[in-house]
Amino acid sequence: MMPIYLVEVVIENKPAARDPEGETIGRDLINKGGYEMVKGVRTGKYLRLRVEAKSEQQANDIVFKMCNELRIYNPVVHTCTIQVKGIEK
């Protein structure tokens, strides 16, 4: 039986891409919430996956392939960060 790895994927807009959702949240924090100390907000997507694999590297490779083949993100406007957190206990 192979171990199950916990893998986190964060998909964010590239710095040069507009982020209307982040801009709206930022305005609301300042205008409605009184959080003037917030100087910027960027939104994204977060995925937490449980992946059965022989090794940490294989778990990373499986998720990388999945994200690219299934177009879970658009590489033109997004960055995709994959991090294997370890073996599920």
C-alpha positions, 0 to 999 in steps of 0.5 A, a space after each residue: 500500500 502506497 502512502 497518501 500525501 497531502 498536497 496544497 495548490 495555490 493559484 493566483 493572478 500574476 502581478 501584472 494581471 488585474 484582480 477585480 475581486 481583490 480590488 473590491 475586497 480591498 476597497 471594502 476593508 478600507 471603506 466599510 471596515 476601517 482597515 486603512 492599514 491594508 494596502 493591497 489584496 490579491 485573491 486566488 484559489 486554494 486546493 488541498 489534495 490527498 494523493 496516493 504516490 510512491 514518493 513526495 516527488 511523485 505526488 508533486 509530479 502527479 499534481 503538476 501534470 493534473 493542473 496542466 493537462 486539465 487546465 485548472 489554471 491559465 498559465 498566461 495570467 496565473 501562477 500555480 504553486 504546488 507544495 507537498 505537505 507530507 504524508 497523511 497520518 
